[in-house]
Amino acid sequence: MEVCKANGVKEVIEVKFGYDGIVFASRSDSGTFALEPEHVFLAQAAEVPKDGKMVPNPYTRWSEIDSSLPDQEIVLAIPANNHGTREVYDLNVVRAGCQTFDEVKALKDDAREAACHALRTDGRIIEIAGDYTETLARLSAQREAVGVFGLSFYESNRDRLKVATVGGVTPSADTIISGDYPVSRPIYFYVKGDHIGVVPGLQEFALYFLSEGVSGFGSPLEEAGLIPLSDEERAQAIADVRARKSVY
């Protein structure tokens, strides 16, 4: 947005057209996970809070983090930094879990950020640069691995995967749209407002994209994995495009 402003772009219309939900899943023949964000942070962090200070991560089994979790080796396949899903994973899971600890809150800003996002380097955290099929292959090879997937990919592989709850909520299209499931992200595209009326059909295309037939329930985009907007959100998005509502 700053670069747009610097280059004289006066209007940028942000168009939200749906959601993607990120889930934790294990093999169907593996343990059943009821995760909290702090569990994931404690599983992946290079250093963890213990007795009032930060120490090298001693945890090798999920049950050592919380006795309610399966007694199995910690192996976690997460999206690499090139993934769009990594940002929402870091923000909604890792940082949310990290900042529940007093030892982390006591750190200065830079040190706190580093503590929240530094990964252990003992091979238990695998960053997946490819798509979800690569994560699934990792789970196929390692029975005890837990992977991060998009909701739609999980739903297409329910016969092979078992999904975890997060914060006591089972991921689904309904719990993502309602906001109850904490690990999801809205999906946007952007329209240069100055081009409306200059580029033929641009505003009409944005409205077409927001139509039920293209991005609603039962649409081709839902079949491709999109979680559609609620009726209220769709109406608001359409109104914003018609009004050329700019983000600045």
Phi, psi and omega per residue, in radians:
M1 nan -0.685 3.119
E2 -1.101 -0.697 3.112
V3 -1.158 -0.680 3.090
C4 -1.033 -0.846 3.139
K5 -1.037 -0.773 -3.094
A6 -1.110 -0.411 -3.128
N7 -1.791 0.290 2.992
G8 1.441 0.243 3.085
V9 -1.366 2.053 -3.010
K10 -1.586 -0.480 -3.104
E11 -2.309 2.291 2.976
V12 -2.270 2.072 -3.112
I13 -1.723 2.078 3.139
E14 -1.590 2.160 -3.065
V15 -2.041 1.837 3.058
K16 -1.465 2.252 -3.080
F17 -2.196 0.089 3.084
G18 2.855 -2.894 -3.088
Y19 -2.373 2.761 2.934
D20 -2.176 2.276 3.105
G21 -1.788 2.391 -3.124
I22 -1.871 2.242 -3.052
V23 -2.163 2.728 2.962
F24 -1.760 2.299 -3.126
A25 -2.509 2.603 3.071
S26 -2.139 3.015 3.082
R27 -1.067 2.626 -3.105
S28 -1.105 -0.384 3.129
D29 -1.729 0.282 -3.136
S30 -1.853 -2.971 -3.081
G31 -1.260 2.889 3.109
T32 -1.773 2.179 -3.030
F33 -1.901 2.286 2.940
A34 -2.046 1.636 -2.968
L35 -1.626 2.644 2.914
E36 -2.098 2.706 3.133
P37 -0.944 -0.640 -3.135
E38 -1.155 -0.505 3.074
H39 -1.091 -0.774 -3.092
V40 -1.173 -0.739 3.092
F41 -1.028 -0.824 -3.118
L42 -1.153 -0.459 3.122
A43 -1.312 -0.607 -2.966
Q44 -1.848 -0.289 -2.984
A45 -1.229 2.573 3.050
A46 -1.183 -0.692 3.082
E47 -2.260 2.544 -3.100
V48 -2.269 2.739 3.125
P49 -1.253 2.371 3.088
K50 -2.754 2.134 3.091
D51 0.919 0.762 3.024
G52 1.479 0.056 3.120
K53 -2.513 2.952 3.101
M54 -1.613 2.253 -3.101
V55 -2.274 2.750 3.056
P56 -0.945 2.435 -3.039
N57 -1.056 2.032 -3.110
P58 -1.630 -0.117 -2.957
Y59 -1.398 2.275 3.080
T60 -2.102 -0.249 3.131
R61 -2.273 2.545 -3.122
W62 -1.052 -0.635 -3.104
S63 -1.160 -0.334 3.071
E64 -1.291 -0.462 3.089
I65 -1.331 -0.780 3.136
D66 -2.684 2.236 -3.068
S67 -1.127 -0.278 3.108
S68 -1.366 -0.243 -3.125
L69 -1.510 2.749 -3.120
P70 -1.017 2.537 3.085
D71 -1.471 1.330 3.128
Q72 -2.497 2.761 -3.075
E73 -0.998 2.483 3.025
I74 -1.359 1.945 2.975
V75 -2.434 2.005 -3.010
L76 -2.209 2.082 3.123
A77 -1.733 1.975 -3.052
I78 -2.062 2.777 3.107
P79 -1.173 2.419 3.084
A80 -1.263 3.020 -3.058
N81 -1.139 -0.296 3.113
N82 -1.379 -0.113 -3.109
H83 -1.528 2.417 2.996
G84 -1.090 -0.512 -3.122
T85 -1.237 -0.331 -3.090
R86 -1.131 -0.633 -3.104
E87 -1.106 -0.817 -3.128
V88 -1.256 -0.539 3.050
Y89 -1.089 -0.843 -3.140
D90 -1.102 -0.762 -3.036
L91 -1.325 -0.872 -2.990
N92 -1.495 -0.299 -3.132
V93 -2.018 -1.122 -2.983
V94 -1.141 -0.952 -3.112
R95 -1.143 -0.696 3.121
A96 -1.049 -0.716 3.119
G97 -1.255 -0.720 -3.105
C98 -1.049 -0.744 -3.003
Q99 -1.425 0.139 3.018
T100 -1.463 -0.178 -3.031
F101 -1.726 2.332 -3.134
D102 -1.067 -0.635 -3.128
E103 -1.079 -0.615 3.110
V104 -1.307 -0.744 3.140
K105 -1.028 -0.519 -3.097
A106 -1.323 -0.237 -3.124
L107 -1.349 2.713 3.031
K108 -1.262 2.866 -2.953
D109 -0.904 -0.943 -3.095
D110 -1.109 -0.718 -3.136
A111 -1.181 -0.631 3.117
R112 -1.144 -0.771 3.124
E113 -1.074 -0.765 3.141
A114 -1.125 -0.720 -3.129
A115 -1.124 -0.640 -3.099
C116 -1.239 -0.558 -2.954
H117 -2.010 -0.078 3.082
A118 -1.267 2.230 -3.087
L119 -1.630 2.544 2.992
R120 -1.117 2.682 -3.016
T121 -2.130 0.477 -3.111
D122 -1.711 0.271 3.069
G123 1.558 -0.003 -3.114
R124 -1.465 -0.351 3.108
I125 -1.913 2.097 -3.104
I126 -1.970 2.065 3.106
E127 -1.551 2.139 -3.070
I128 -1.746 1.985 -3.131
A129 -1.486 -0.373 -3.123
G130 -1.480 -2.833 -3.109
D131 -1.526 -3.036 -3.032
Y132 -1.164 -0.372 3.090
T133 -1.135 -0.532 3.085
E134 -1.205 -0.684 3.076
T135 -1.125 -0.733 3.118
L136 -1.089 -0.681 3.107
A137 -1.096 -0.649 3.101
R138 -1.102 -0.733 3.114
L139 -1.172 -0.618 3.119
S140 -1.110 -0.597 -3.112
A141 -1.440 -0.486 -3.085
Q142 -2.222 1.857 -3.046
R143 -0.994 -0.614 -3.020
E144 -1.565 -0.003 -3.121
A145 -1.239 2.575 3.001
V146 -2.026 2.369 -3.092
G147 -2.139 2.784 3.060
V148 -1.828 2.216 -3.070
F149 -2.349 2.830 2.905
G150 -1.298 2.617 -3.123
L151 -0.992 -0.762 -3.081
S152 -1.124 -0.648 3.112
F153 -1.149 -0.758 3.094
Y154 -1.026 -0.802 -3.069
E155 -1.134 -0.457 3.085
S156 -1.397 -0.188 -3.101
N157 -2.247 0.585 -3.113
R158 -1.037 -0.488 -3.122
D159 -1.240 -0.308 -3.091
R160 -1.959 -0.286 -3.003
L161 -2.176 2.650 3.078
K162 -2.131 2.113 -3.026
V163 -1.490 2.576 3.081
A164 -1.643 2.619 2.917
T165 -1.412 2.698 3.018
V166 -2.262 2.140 -3.078
G167 1.102 0.473 3.131
G168 1.417 0.089 -3.085
V169 -1.976 2.283 3.067
T170 -1.444 2.244 -3.130
P171 -1.183 2.364 3.072
S172 -2.806 2.930 3.078
A173 -1.019 -0.712 -3.111
D174 -1.136 -0.773 -3.087
T175 -1.302 -0.391 3.057
I176 -1.331 -0.802 3.132
I177 -1.091 -0.678 -3.123
S178 -1.279 -0.297 -3.091
G179 1.519 0.035 -3.117
D180 -1.252 -0.632 3.138
Y181 -1.462 2.180 -2.928
P182 -1.415 -0.213 -3.009
V183 -1.961 1.358 3.117
S184 -2.514 2.907 3.138
R185 -2.440 2.449 2.989
P186 -1.317 2.682 3.132
I187 -2.060 2.334 -3.041
Y188 -2.234 2.753 2.713
F189 -2.271 2.924 -3.007
Y190 -2.230 2.487 -3.130
V191 -2.105 2.305 3.048
K192 -1.357 1.985 -3.025
G193 -1.045 -0.630 -3.130
D194 -1.100 -0.322 -3.124
H195 -1.506 -0.237 3.095
I196 -1.199 2.245 -3.065
G197 1.536 -0.199 3.090
V198 -1.876 -0.849 3.035
V199 -1.525 1.969 -3.051
P200 -1.020 2.289 3.027
G201 1.428 0.060 -3.038
L202 -1.136 -0.881 3.130
Q203 -1.132 -0.666 3.122
E204 -1.110 -0.655 3.099
F205 -1.104 -0.764 3.133
A206 -1.049 -0.748 3.122
L207 -1.176 -0.677 3.079
Y208 -1.063 -0.743 3.134
F209 -1.053 -0.605 -3.114
L210 -1.460 -0.054 -3.102
S211 -1.239 2.689 3.127
E212 -0.982 -0.682 -3.078
G213 -1.163 -0.415 -3.114
V214 -1.723 -0.792 -3.031
S215 -2.252 0.217 3.100
G216 -1.599 -2.953 3.127
F217 -1.206 2.318 -3.084
G218 1.473 0.084 -3.091
S219 -1.497 2.898 3.052
P220 -1.024 -0.633 3.134
L221 -1.204 -0.607 3.052
E222 -1.131 -0.706 3.103
E223 -1.064 -0.544 3.135
A224 -1.433 -0.060 3.063
G225 2.123 -0.153 3.139
L226 -1.176 2.470 2.952
I227 -1.713 1.964 -3.002
P228 -1.170 2.801 3.040
L229 -1.182 2.736 2.953
S230 -1.224 2.887 3.141
D231 -1.022 -0.704 -3.115
E232 -1.158 -0.753 3.140
E233 -1.171 -0.666 3.131
R234 -1.119 -0.762 3.134
A235 -1.067 -0.702 3.133
Q236 -1.173 -0.729 3.130
A237 -1.097 -0.730 3.115
I238 -1.117 -0.748 3.131
A239 -1.095 -0.689 -3.133
D240 -1.146 -0.687 3.118
V241 -1.171 -0.752 3.139
R242 -1.108 -0.634 -3.126
A243 -1.476 -0.067 -3.079
R244 0.969 0.787 -3.120
K245 -1.232 2.054 -3.094
S246 -1.620 2.650 3.132
V247 -1.365 -0.183 3.028
Y248 -2.615 nan nan
